């Protein structure tokens, strides 16, 4: 069963984020706390959204008890200047190993696709590690297409702080004035 996450799901979402990071060989990179997730998901201005895949109690989900969280999808809205519409960016999709192959991953993606279509969004995008062949094959089986002509760019840590400092420095002749967002 797929349902929207509630504040009570935050500990399980946090646990599954860590499980996903471990699978992706990057557990040491997870610094997010339950409190940060709770604020981002359910605070005054939610920035992210989550769906929970839970067991219906059938043996097809590895014998999980009814209502037990077996997976999640965490997403946020993005915007395309080309289509002039919002879209969904899937930050994390995870199904616990014992529930893989039961259709929960497809059900999570299908619900996000339904949200896109119902809201008039034109795109549903995500990233996948290039070595994750099972996930790539799964996504292709659903009709997803790799965007091979694009590469992901990321800035964090000291380079991010250095560029931010330049924004208001005297060396920047084009600095912004009084931006609040």
C-alpha positions in Angstrom: 0.0 0.0 0.0 1.3 3.5 -0.9 0.3 6.5 1.3 1.6 10.0 2.1 4.2 10.1 4.9 3.1 11.4 8.4 5.3 12.8 11.1 5.2 9.4 12.8 7.1 8.0 9.8 10.1 10.2 10.3 12.2 7.6 12.3 11.6 4.9 9.6 12.3 7.3 6.8 15.6 8.3 8.5 16.4 4.6 8.9 15.7 3.9 5.3 17.8 6.9 4.1 20.7 5.3 6.0 19.9 1.9 4.5 19.9 3.4 1.0 23.2 5.2 1.6 24.7 2.0 2.8 23.6 0.2 -0.4 25.0 3.1 -2.4 28.4 2.7 -0.5 28.1 6.2 1.0 26.8 5.7 4.5 29.5 8.0 5.9 28.0 10.9 3.9 24.6 10.9 5.7 24.5 13.7 8.2 20.7 14.3 8.1 19.0 14.0 11.5 15.4 13.0 12.2 14.8 16.5 13.4 16.0 18.0 10.0 13.8 15.5 8.1 10.8 16.3 10.3 11.2 20.1 9.7 11.7 19.7 6.0 8.7 17.4 5.6 6.3 18.8 8.1 7.5 22.2 9.2 5.8 25.5 8.5 7.1 25.5 4.9 7.6 21.9 3.7 10.4 21.7 1.2 10.1 18.0 0.5 7.4 15.4 0.4 7.4 11.6 1.0 5.4 8.6 0.2 5.6 5.4 2.2 5.2 1.9 0.9 3.9 -0.4 3.6 3.1 -4.0 3.9 -0.4 -5.2 3.5 0.5 -8.2 5.6 0.8 -10.7 2.7 3.7 -13.1 2.5 4.7 -11.5 -0.8 6.4 -8.7 1.3 8.8 -11.0 3.0 6.4 -11.8 5.8 6.3 -8.2 7.0 3.5 -7.3 9.4 0.6 -5.2 8.0 1.5 -1.5 8.1 5.2 -2.1 8.3 7.2 0.5 6.2 9.0 -1.4 3.4 10.0 1.6 1.3 9.7 5.3 0.6 10.0 7.9 -2.1 11.2 11.4 -1.2 10.6 14.1 -3.7 10.3 17.8 -4.3 9.0 20.1 -7.0 11.3 21.6 -9.6 10.5 23.9 -12.5 11.3 23.8 -16.2 11.8 27.1 -18.0 11.4 25.2 -21.2 8.0 23.7 -20.5 6.9 26.5 -18.2 5.6 23.9 -15.7 6.6 22.3 -12.4 7.9 18.8 -12.3 8.9 16.2 -9.7 12.5 15.5 -8.8 12.8 12.2 -7.0 15.6 12.5 -4.5 15.4 9.0 -3.0 13.6 5.8 -3.9 14.2 2.8 -1.6 12.6 -0.5 -1.1 13.9 -2.8 1.6 15.7 -5.9 0.3 13.1 -8.4 1.5 10.3 -6.5 -0.4 12.1 -6.0 -3.7 10.4 -7.6 -6.6 7.0 -7.3 -5.0 5.9 -4.2 -7.1 6.4 -1.7 -4.3 9.0 0.3 -6.2 6.8 0.5 -9.3 3.9 1.5 -7.1 5.8 4.3 -5.6 6.9 5.6 -9.0 3.4 5.2 -10.4 2.0 7.3 -7.6 4.5 10.0 -8.3 3.7 9.8 -12.1 0.0 10.2 -11.2 0.8 13.3 -9.1 2.6 14.7 -12.1 -0.2 14.1 -14.5 -2.9 15.2 -12.1 -1.1 18.5 -11.4 -0.2 19.2 -15.1 3.5 18.7 -14.5 5.5 17.8 -17.6 8.5 16.0 -16.1 9.5 13.4 -13.6 13.2 13.2 -13.1 15.8 11.5 -10.9 19.4 10.4 -10.8 20.8 6.9 -10.5 24.4 5.8 -9.9 26.0 4.5 -13.1 27.0 1.3 -11.5 23.5 0.5 -10.3 22.5 -1.8 -13.2 19.4 -3.4 -11.5 17.9 0.1 -10.9 18.8 1.3 -14.4 17.2 -1.8 -15.9 14.1 -1.3 -13.8 13.7 2.3 -14.8 14.2 1.5 -18.5 11.5 -1.2 -18.2 9.1 1.6 -17.1 9.9 3.8 -20.0 12.5 6.1 -18.4 15.2 7.4 -20.6 18.8 8.3 -19.5 19.8 11.9 -20.1 23.3 10.9 -21.3 24.0 14.4 -22.7 23.8 15.9 -19.2 26.1 15.7 -16.3 25.3 16.4 -12.7 27.1 19.4 -11.2 27.4 19.9 -7.4 29.0 22.4 -5.2 29.4 22.0 -1.4 31.8 22.7 1.4 34.5 25.3 0.9 33.8 26.0 -2.8 30.2 26.8 -1.9 31.2 29.1 0.9 33.8 30.8 -1.3 31.3 31.5 -4.0 28.7 32.7 -1.5 31.2 35.1 0.0 31.9 36.5 -3.5 28.2 37.4 -3.8 28.6 40.4 -1.4 32.3 41.1 -1.8 33.7 44.4 -3.1 35.3 42.3 -5.9 31.9 41.6 -7.3 30.7 44.5 -9.4 27.4 42.9 -10.1 26.4 42.0 -6.5 22.7 41.6 -5.6 20.9 44.0 -3.4 18.4 43.0 -0.7 17.5 39.5 -1.9 15.5 37.7 0.7 15.1 34.2 -0.7 
